[in-house]
Amino acid sequence: MLEHKDLYIDGAWRRPSGDEVTEVVNPATELVVATVPAATAEDVDTAVAAARAALPAWSRTTPAERKVFLDRLHRGLVERADEIATTVTAEMGAPRRLAVRVQAGLPIAVAESYARLLETYAFEERIAGSLVVKEPVGVVAAITPWNYPLHQVVAKVAAALAAGCTVVLKPSEVTPLDAYLLAEILDDAGLPAGVFNLVPGTGSVAGEALVAHADVDMVSFTGSTRAGKRIGELGAATVKKVALELGGKSANVVLPDADLDSAVREGVANVLSNSGQTCTAWTRMLVHRDFYERAVELAREAAENTVVGDPTDERTQVGPVASAAQRDRVRAHIAEGIGQGARLATGGVEPPAGLPTGYYVRPTVFADVTENMTIAREEIFGPVIVLMPYADEEDALRIANNSLYGLSGAVFSASEERAVAFARRLATGMVHINGARLNLLAPFGGYKQSGNGRELGVHGLEEFLQPKALQLPALAAKGGTTP
């Protein structure tokens, strides 16, 4: 069993102030595979002080100087990609082939994208007689979830470092091991002491201490809407910037002219990927009533043909969910859906056949789901998809937008023009047209209770920058606009 005893603070591995530890459980075997220290509020104080002390020098580095370290981060992630994939599979159950391609692959691509962005991004611009400079926000608290653990970390850390910010990272207590790999990579890269700090621990202790800390200038959080609201409340006391990427209940609208077989199968695969633990998953499939029963049958077939099992097996498509608590939560939602009258096309609360051990949930498809049902309104975060019929496009739009969330979505149509016109009317931060994949250079973030702020690409970099206007004498000489 792996045993981490230290925190990474001020460029060194340091013993925590307390003796509490967090056990990391393999969700496929239900065995403890590692322990990490649980940082205290005192440890958070030390880490924030280190980040604050490092900020003046790091914020004054040039983009070219920061790019050197991002290039080293990228190389380190590439060199340790197999170890990263193996680690994520062990700590949260991602199937091996998904872990290689996505859990390890996305952080590599994101780190490279920010290194390249530093070659071209303009950190200052002239607006009439003013010079507008874009400066780092300051000390950033990055608080990340367990579903894409290293990707979510790197999306925040790489952008913050590129902007010239210093960082204190609190990863999810469910999946802290990949954050240790990142800390090792950054340490090997020679990142200056205090620029990056790692304080694993619980949200109620380390997380709240970070968010409330007066010397933290910004919190970047990805997680549940409930936790996001709490972070907003705590951050307001010091009027710090808070960027939130929260839950989703995304609609997948299959327009009547779409290739139904392709749209349904792709929609089911989207939801089942990562065992349904994706905030952007298209968990509400909307199909015209004339094709609805055919869509239900296609979805049932797709779910039943998905291979559920040991995540280390290359054939496995769906592994366990990340924890016993998550398994119980998902199964409770399934039971509630049945109790509220939804038609269970396949799946259910029983564990998959032949898998008595592990936190597994059967891929589940519900039909005849109405808008007032809990499974149509709440984020389930498991391998569960609901199908809902609509009468016409206006009805589909109304159903799709009838949600507290607005993170992602999809539209399928034989006409890209028609799909784009429909997508423009969806109240959501991202829409996939005819199965188009995620673009790591485009802004990622939500509307409504799916959060605020954006990650990835230029928009992700600018979340960690703040503009300063230098009003130059030339403006007054030309008459200007000063009152």
N, C-alpha and C positions, 0 to 999 in steps of 0.2 A: 504494500500500500504506500502511495506517495504521501509524504508529510512535509508541507510547507510550514516553516516556523516563523518566517520573517515577513515584514512589510517592505515595500520599496519606497524610501523617502529620502529626498535630497541627494540622489545619486548613489545611494548605498542600501544594502539589505540590513534592516534594523529589527530588533525584537519588539513586539508590541508591548504596550504598557499593561495590558491585562493578560489573563491566561485562558480566556474563552476561545473555543475553536468551532469551526463549522465543518460538518461532515459532508462530503460530496458522494452522492449515491448514484451508481450506475442504474438507470431506469429499466434496463433490459434484464439485469440480474438481481436487482434490489440489494446489492452488496455495496458497502462503503469502499470506495476506491481511493479516497484521498481525504486529507484534512488541511484546512487553511486557518490562519488566525482570524479572529473576529475583531476588527479594529474598534477602538473606543473613541469617545469624543476627544480625549486627550491626544490620541494618535492623529485624529483629524486636525486638531490644532497645529500639531507639529508639521503635518504635510502641507497645510495651507500656508504656514509661516515660510516653509521652504519654497513654495511656489511664488509667494509674494516677494521673497528676497531675490529670486532668480528673474523676476519679471523685467526690471529695468534693462538689464543687459540683453536678455533674449528679445525683448520687444524692439530693440534698436538694431538687431541683425538685419542684413539685407535679404531680399527674397532669394538671391543666389546662395547665400550662406545657409538659409533654412532648407533650401532644396537639397543640399548635400546630405542632410540628415534624413530627409524624406526618401531620398534615393537609397540610403543605407537601410532604412526601415523596409522599403520595398524588397530589396535583395534578401534581407533577413527572413521576411515572410515567404519568399520563394524557396529559400534554402530549407526552411522548416515546415513546408506545406504538408508533407505527409504526417509529421508529428502533430501538427495542428488538427488535421482531419481526424486522426486517431483519438486525440484528446476530446474533441467535441462529440464524437460518437460515444465515448465513454461517459462523458458528464451529462449529456442531454439526449442521447439516443438517436441522433440523426443517422439514417442509413449511410453506409460507407460511401456509396457513389455520390450521394447528395453532399456528404461532408467534404469530399475531395473537390467537387465541381463548384459548390456554392459556399459552404461554411469556411473553407480555406481559400477558394478562388476569388470570392468577392472582396475580402480584405486586401488581397494582392492587387486587384484591379483598382480599388479605391485609393490605396496608397500611391500607386503609379499616377493616377489621374491628378492628384494634388501636387505631386512633384512636377508634372508637366504644366499645370496651371500656373505655377510660380514663374515659369518662363515668359508668360505673356500678360498676366494680370496687371492692370494699371492701379497701383496703390495711391495715385494722386491724379487729379484732373483739373483743368482750368474751366471755370464757368463764368463767362464774362470777365469781370475784374477780380474774381475770387479764385484762390487756390484751395481746392478741397482735397484734404488728405484723409486717407482711410487708415485708422490706427487700431491696434488690437484692443479688444474689450478689456482684457486683463487676466485675472485668475479665473479659470473655468473649472467648475465641478461637473464632471461627466458621470452620469448615473445610467447604467445600461441594463438591458433585460437578458433573459436566458435563451430566447428562441433562436436568434442568430448572434451568438454572444460575441465573437470576435469581429464580425462585420459591423455590428452596431458600435463597438468600441472604436474601431479604426475610422469609421465614418465621422466620429466626433473628434478623436485625438489627432488624426492627420490634418483635418481642417483647422483645428485650433492651433496646432503647431505651425502650419503654413501661414496663418494669420499673424503669428508672433505672440500668441497667448501662452501662458503656462497652465498646466493641467493637474488636477487631482481626480483620479479615476476611482469610482466605487462600482465594481461589476456586480452582477447578480450573485447572491449567495448560493444559488443553485448551480451556477456554472462559472466559478472563478478561475479555473485552471488555465484556460486560454489566455486570461489577462496576465498570468505569471509568465507565459511564453512571450507575450508582447513586451513586458518589462525587461525580460532578459535580452530581447532583440534590441530594444532601445538603449539598454546599458552597454551592450556590445558595440552599438553604433557610436558611442562616445557622446551622447546627448549631454549637454551641460547639467550639472547637479541642480535639482529642484525644478527643472522644466517639466518633467513628468514624474508623478508620484502615484503609488498604488496603495489604496486602503480598502481591502475586502472587508465585508461585514454586512450586517443587516440594515434594512432600510430604516427601521425604527431607531437605530443608534447611530451608525456611521452616516447613513443617508441624511437623516434629519439634521445632524450636526453640520454637515457640509452645506446643506441648503440654507440653514439659518445663519451661517458664519458671516460676520460683518466684512471679512477680508476676501470673500468670494464675490467676484463681480458678475458672474453669469452662471446659470445652471442650464445644462443641456441634458434633458431627460427623455428616455424612451421607455414606455411601459403602459400600465393600465390607466384608464381615464380617472379612476378613483384616486390612484396615487398622484397623478398629475395635478388634480385639484388641490391635494394636500401640499404639494410642492409650490403651487401658485400662492397659496395662503402664506406659507412660511417665507417665501421669497419676497412677498410684498412688504414685510416688516423693514427690510433694508433697501427696498426699491431696486433690487438687482434685476438684470435681464433674465427672463426665464423662457427657454425654448422647449416646446413640448411636442413629442411625437407619440400619439396615444392610440386608442383602440379603433377598430373599424368593423363595419358590417356591410361590406361592399356588394353592390348589385352587379350581376352579370346579365345584361339585357341581350337576349337573342331575338333580333328582329325577324319578322316573318319571312324575309327573302334569304336569310342566312342558310349556310350548309348546316343543317341541324345536327347531323351525326358528328361532324368535326367540332362544332361549337360546344355541344354537350360533353363530349369526351375530354376536350381541352379544359372545359370548366371544372369537371370533376377532378382531373389531374391537378389543376391549380389548387383546389381546396385540400386535397390529400397530401400534397407536397409538405415535407417537414412535419408530418403527422397532424396537419391542420393548424399548426402553431405559427401562423403568419398573419400579421396584423392587416396586410393588404389582401388576404384571400377573398375570392369572389364567392362568398358563402350564401348569397341569395341569388338563385338562378331564376330569371323571369322569362317565361316562354309564352308566346301567343296561344290562346286557348285552343285554336284549331290543331296545334301540333303538340299540345301539352302531354297527353298520355304517351305519345311516342317518346317524348323527351324523358319522362319518368322512367320508361323501360330502358332507354339508353343509359341513363345515369345509374340505374340499378346494376346493369350489366358491367359498366365501367368500374363501379365500386367493388363488385364481387370478384372481378378479374384482377384486382390489385393485390400484389403479394405483400402480406403482412408477416413480419417475423424478426428474427435476429438482425440487428442493424449492422453487424459485422459481415453478414452474408451479402455478397455482391448482387444477389438476385432480389434482395428485399427492396421494396418501394416505400413501405410505411413501417416505421419502427414504433417504439413505445412513445407515449407523451413523457414530458420531462420529469414528472414527479408523481408521487401517490396523491398528493393534494389536487394536482391538475387532472389526473385520471378520475378522481371522485367527482370533481366539479363538472367535467364533460359528461360523465354518465348521469349525473343529476339533471343536466339539461336535457339529455335524451329522454329520461323518464318523464320529465315535465312536458316535453313535446308530445309524448304518447298520451299523457294524462289530459292534455288540453285538446286532444282530438285530431292531431295531425296523423296522416297515414304513413306508417313505417314501411317504406319500400324495401329496405334492406338494412342490416346492422342491428343495433339495439344495445342494451346495457350489459349483456353477457360478454365475457372476454372472448377473443377469437379462439377458435378451436386449436388445441394443441399448444396453447401458450398460457399455462397456469401461473407461471412466474413472469414478473415484469409488469410495467404500467401500461398495458396495451388497451386500446379502445377499437372496437370494430368500426371500419368505415361505414358510415350511416347516411342514408338518404331519406329525407322526409318529403312527402307530397301533400297536396291540399293544405298548405300552410297559409294562414290568414295573417294580415298585417298586425293584429293585436296579440298574436301568440308570442310568448317569451322567446322562442327559438328564432323568430323573425326579427326581433328587436335587439337582443343582447348578443354581445360577442361571446361565442362559445370557446373558441381557441382550441379546437380539436378537429378530428376528421369527420365533420358533420356538415352536410349541405342541405339547404331547403329549397324546394321548387315551388314557385308561385305563378299562377296563370294571370295573363292580362288580356284586356279586350281590344285595345288599340294602342298606338304609340303614346298618346297623351296619358292613358291609364298606366302604361309602363313607366313613364317619366314620373308620374305622381307617386307610384309605389317605390321606385328607386330612391326618390328624394325624401321619402317619408322615413327618416332615420335621424337619430341624434348625431350620427357619425358622418364623416365625409372624407375618407382617406384615399380610397381607390375605387376601381370599378372596371367594367369591360363592356364593350358593345361589339356584337357580331352582325355583319350584314354582307350581302353580295356586292353592295356599293359602298366603297370607302367614303365617298362624299356624303352618303346618307348616314353612315355611322358617325362621321365626324360632326355632322350637324346635330345629331342626337346627343353626342358626348358633350358638346358645348353647353348643353342645358342641364347637365348633371352637376349637382352641388357637391363636388368632390375634388380633391387635390390632384388626382391622376386618373387617367382612363386609358386602358389598353384597347386598341382598335384591332379587331380580328386577330387576337392572340399575340400582338407585338410584345416583345420582351422589355424588361426594365433597362432604361438608359441611365448609366451611372453619371452622366454629365448633366442630366435634366434635374430640375428641382423635385425633391421628395418631401411631402408633408401634407397635412390635412386641413379640411374645413371643419367648422362647427366643433363638436366635442372630440374630434380626432386630433385637435391640437393647434399649434401655431408655430411659425418659423419653418425653415426648410433646411434639408440636408442635401449633400452631394453637389458636385460641380461648383460653378461660380456662386450660385445662391447659397450653397452650404458654406463656402468660404466667407461670404459676406455676413453670415450670422454671427461670426466671431470678430467682426470689424465694426468700428463706429466712425462716422464721418466728422471731420472738423473743418470748418470753413475759415480760411485766412483771408480777411478782407484787405485787399492790397490798395495802396494809394492810387494806383492807376484808375480804379473805379471812381473815386471822388473827382479826379482830374477830368474825367469824361462826363461828368454830370451825375453818373451813378443812379442808384435808386434809394440811397439812404434818406430817411425822412428828416 
